[in-house]
């Protein structure tokens, strides 16, 4: 998966935290929701602008650090 397609780091958005491209939702937010037991379906229901691919990119981004 090409993470650059889904994740961006821009010092002018969210204080330079990695975010999902086209949103202000941070990778940290998504990982926090997953760690609290939310499923991808739950997250997408709350944030319909997100896709499963974007959520997977967040997980891969964290794993690559």
Secondary structure, DSSP 8 states (H G I E B T S, - for coil): --GGGTEEE-TTSGGG-EEETTSS-BHHHHHHHHHTT--HHHHHHH-TT--HHHHHHHHHHHHT-
